[in-house]
Amino acid sequence: MVILILERVSKSLRGELSRWFLEPKAGVFVGRVSAMVRDKLWEKACKQSKDGGCLMIHTTNNEQGFKIQSWGQTTRSVEDFEGLFLIRIP
C-alpha cells in the first residue's frame, strides 16, 4: 500500500498520479504498485513539485509496518525517534 500526500503542486502532476492511484481527497493518493513504480513516481513527484511538498507512506517490514519519506516544504515534518516515525506540527 502506498499513500502520497502532495501540497501546493500543479494540477498536471496530480492528474498524472491519478493514472496510478485513487485520489480520495485533493492531493491525497492511495494505491498499490510495485516498489519500482513507487520509487519512479516518488522521483517524478519530487522533481515536479517545485515550491510544494510531498509525503509518501508505504508498507515495509519494520516495527511500525510502514516507512515515511518527505520532500520539500510540507506543513508537517517527520521525525525519526529511535527508529519510530513521529509527526511534528510546527
C-alpha positions as CSV (number, residue, x, y, z in Angstrom):
1,M,0.0,0.0,0.0
2,V,1.3,3.5,-0.9
3,I,-0.1,6.8,0.2
4,L,1.2,10.0,-1.4
5,I,0.2,13.4,0.1
6,L,1.0,16.4,-2.1
7,E,0.8,20.0,-1.0
8,R,0.9,23.1,-3.4
9,V,1.7,21.1,-6.6
10,S,0.4,21.6,-10.1
11,K,-2.8,20.0,-11.3
12,S,-0.9,18.3,-14.1
13,L,1.2,16.4,-11.6
14,R,-2.0,15.4,-9.7
15,G,-3.5,14.3,-13.0
16,E,-0.6,12.2,-13.9
17,L,-0.5,10.5,-10.5
18,S,-4.3,9.8,-10.8
19,R,-3.4,7.3,-13.6
20,W,-1.7,5.1,-11.0
21,F,-3.6,5.9,-7.7
22,L,-7.0,6.8,-6.5
23,E,-7.4,10.4,-5.3
24,P,-10.0,10.3,-2.5
25,K,-9.2,13.9,-1.5
26,A,-7.4,16.6,-3.3
27,G,-3.7,15.9,-3.1
28,V,-4.0,12.5,-1.3
29,F,-3.3,9.5,-3.5
30,V,-3.7,5.9,-2.4
31,G,-2.9,2.7,-4.3
32,R,-0.9,-0.5,-4.6
33,V,2.0,-0.5,-7.0
34,S,5.4,-2.3,-7.2
35,A,8.4,-0.9,-5.4
36,M,10.0,0.1,-8.7
37,V,6.9,2.0,-9.9
38,R,6.5,3.6,-6.4
39,D,10.1,4.9,-6.5
40,K,9.8,6.2,-10.0
41,L,6.5,8.0,-9.2
42,W,8.2,9.4,-6.0
43,E,11.1,10.8,-8.1
44,K,8.6,12.3,-10.5
45,A,6.5,13.9,-7.7
46,C,9.6,15.4,-6.1
47,K,11.0,16.8,-9.3
48,Q,7.7,18.4,-10.4
49,S,6.6,19.7,-7.1
50,K,8.7,23.0,-7.3
51,D,7.8,25.0,-4.2
52,G,5.4,22.4,-2.9
53,G,5.9,19.4,-0.7
54,C,5.5,15.6,-0.9
55,L,5.0,13.0,1.8
56,M,4.9,9.3,1.0
57,I,3.9,6.5,3.3
58,H,4.4,2.9,2.2
59,T,4.3,-0.6,3.8
60,T,7.6,-2.2,4.7
61,N,9.0,-4.8,7.1
62,N,9.8,-2.8,10.2
63,E,8.4,-2.3,13.8
64,Q,5.7,0.1,12.6
65,G,5.0,-1.7,9.4
66,F,5.5,1.4,7.2
67,K,8.1,3.9,6.2
68,I,7.6,7.7,5.8
69,Q,9.5,9.9,3.3
70,S,9.1,13.6,2.9
71,W,10.5,16.2,0.4
72,G,10.1,19.9,0.1
73,Q,8.0,22.3,2.2
74,T,5.3,20.4,4.0
75,T,3.0,21.7,6.8
76,R,4.1,18.8,9.0
77,S,7.6,17.3,9.5
78,V,8.6,13.7,10.0
79,E,10.9,13.0,13.0
80,D,12.7,9.7,13.5
81,F,12.7,9.0,17.2
82,E,14.9,5.9,17.9
83,G,13.6,4.1,14.8
84,L,9.9,5.2,15.2
85,F,8.4,7.8,12.9
86,L,6.6,10.7,14.6
87,I,4.9,13.7,13.0
88,R,5.7,17.2,14.3
89,I,3.3,20.0,13.7
90,P,5.2,23.3,13.8
